[in-house]
């Protein structure tokens, strides 16, 4: 399972769903932890210096917990500068907010995804499930 979580910025910050220790534990249990931004900012609205800092801090966090250096774009926000910086920082994958299955034609730095909010649609409606198994999907 791949899990993206924003990093705590201040000690005892309670706005994030997972602490760095929790992210480390997930990695130890075999999960892939990726970045979702250090401050969860809309990257396309930032200048290059600010984007670079946000990307570097995110990569540092992911590396510190032993995660996979990939980024789920906060709010799906990115621009050509973002993509260039991710490429320069050897980012493996970039996940957008576009909800669909990826194809071979998709750039690895701009992959769509099936969000948990879209999972029922993907499994039940597109998968053709019906009956009792559909209710539990």
C-alpha positions as CSV (number, residue, x, y, z in Angstrom):
1,X,0.0,0.0,0.0
2,X,1.3,3.5,-0.8
3,X,0.5,6.2,1.7
4,X,1.2,9.9,1.3
5,X,1.2,12.1,4.4
6,X,2.1,15.8,5.1
7,X,5.0,16.3,7.6
8,X,4.6,17.9,11.0
9,X,6.2,21.3,10.9
10,X,6.1,22.1,14.6
11,X,6.5,19.9,17.7
12,X,3.2,18.5,19.0
13,X,1.4,19.5,15.9
14,X,-1.9,17.7,15.7
15,X,-3.1,18.7,12.2
16,X,-1.4,15.8,10.5
17,X,-2.8,12.3,10.3
18,X,0.5,10.6,10.8
19,X,3.7,11.5,12.7
20,X,7.2,10.9,11.4
21,X,7.4,8.0,13.8
22,X,4.2,6.6,12.4
23,X,5.5,6.9,8.8
24,X,8.7,5.1,9.9
25,X,6.6,2.3,11.4
26,X,4.6,1.9,8.2
27,X,7.9,1.5,6.2
28,X,9.1,-1.1,8.7
29,X,5.8,-3.0,8.1
30,X,6.4,-3.1,4.4
31,X,4.4,-0.1,3.2
32,X,5.6,2.5,0.7
33,X,5.5,6.0,2.2
34,X,5.7,8.9,-0.3
35,X,5.7,12.7,0.0
36,X,2.7,15.0,-0.1
37,X,4.6,18.3,0.5
38,X,6.3,19.6,3.5
39,X,3.8,22.5,4.0
40,X,1.1,21.1,1.7
41,X,1.4,24.2,-0.6
42,X,0.1,24.6,-4.1
43,X,3.4,24.2,-5.9
44,X,2.3,26.0,-9.1
45,X,1.6,29.2,-7.1
46,X,5.2,29.3,-5.8
47,X,8.3,30.8,-7.4
48,X,11.1,28.4,-8.3
49,X,13.1,29.0,-5.1
50,X,10.1,28.2,-2.9
51,X,9.2,25.2,-5.0
52,X,12.7,23.9,-4.7
53,X,12.7,24.3,-0.9
54,X,9.4,22.6,-0.6
55,X,10.5,19.7,-2.8
56,X,13.8,19.3,-1.0
57,X,12.2,19.3,2.5
58,X,9.7,16.8,1.3
59,X,12.4,14.5,-0.1
60,X,14.4,14.8,3.1
61,X,11.4,13.6,5.1
62,X,10.6,10.7,2.8
63,X,14.3,9.7,2.9
64,X,14.5,10.0,6.7
65,X,11.6,7.6,7.2
66,X,13.0,5.2,4.5
67,X,10.1,5.9,2.1
68,X,10.0,5.9,-1.7
69,X,10.8,9.3,-3.2
70,X,7.6,10.1,-5.0
71,X,5.2,13.0,-4.6
72,X,1.4,13.2,-4.6
73,X,0.9,16.8,-5.6
74,X,-1.0,18.8,-3.0
75,X,-4.3,19.8,-4.6
76,X,-2.9,18.4,-7.8
77,X,-1.0,21.7,-8.2
78,X,2.1,21.6,-10.4
79,X,3.6,23.4,-13.4
80,X,6.6,23.0,-15.7
81,X,9.0,24.3,-13.0
82,X,7.6,21.6,-10.6
83,X,8.2,18.8,-13.1
84,X,11.7,20.0,-14.0
85,X,12.6,20.3,-10.3
86,X,11.3,16.8,-9.5
87,X,13.2,15.4,-12.4
88,X,16.4,17.2,-11.2
89,X,15.8,15.7,-7.7
90,X,15.4,12.1,-9.1
91,X,11.7,11.8,-8.1
92,X,10.4,8.5,-9.2
93,X,6.7,9.3,-9.6
94,X,4.3,12.3,-9.4
95,X,0.7,11.6,-8.6
96,X,-2.0,14.0,-9.8
97,X,-5.6,14.4,-8.6
98,X,-6.9,13.1,-12.0
99,X,-9.0,10.0,-11.2
100,X,-8.4,7.3,-13.7
101,X,-6.2,4.3,-14.4
102,X,-2.7,5.2,-15.7
103,X,-1.7,4.2,-19.2
104,X,1.7,3.7,-20.8
105,X,1.3,7.1,-22.4
106,X,1.3,8.9,-19.0
107,X,4.4,10.6,-17.8
108,X,5.8,9.1,-14.6
109,X,5.8,12.5,-13.1
110,X,2.1,13.1,-13.9
111,X,0.3,9.9,-13.2
112,X,-3.4,9.8,-12.5
113,X,-4.6,7.8,-9.5
114,X,-7.5,6.0,-8.0
115,X,-8.2,7.8,-4.8
116,X,-10.0,6.0,-2.0
117,X,-12.9,8.3,-2.6
118,X,-13.1,6.9,-6.1
119,X,-12.6,3.3,-5.2
120,X,-16.2,2.3,-5.1
121,X,-16.7,3.7,-8.6
122,X,-13.6,1.8,-9.9
123,X,-14.4,-1.5,-8.2
124,X,-18.2,-1.6,-8.4
125,X,-19.3,0.3,-11.4
126,X,-16.4,-0.2,-13.8
127,X,-15.7,-3.7,-12.5
128,X,-19.3,-4.7,-13.2
129,X,-19.9,-6.0,-9.6
130,X,-23.4,-6.3,-8.2
131,X,-25.1,-8.1,-5.4
132,X,-23.8,-8.5,-1.9
133,X,-20.1,-8.3,-2.9
134,X,-20.8,-4.9,-4.4
135,X,-22.1,-3.6,-1.1
136,X,-18.9,-4.5,0.8
137,X,-16.6,-3.1,-1.9
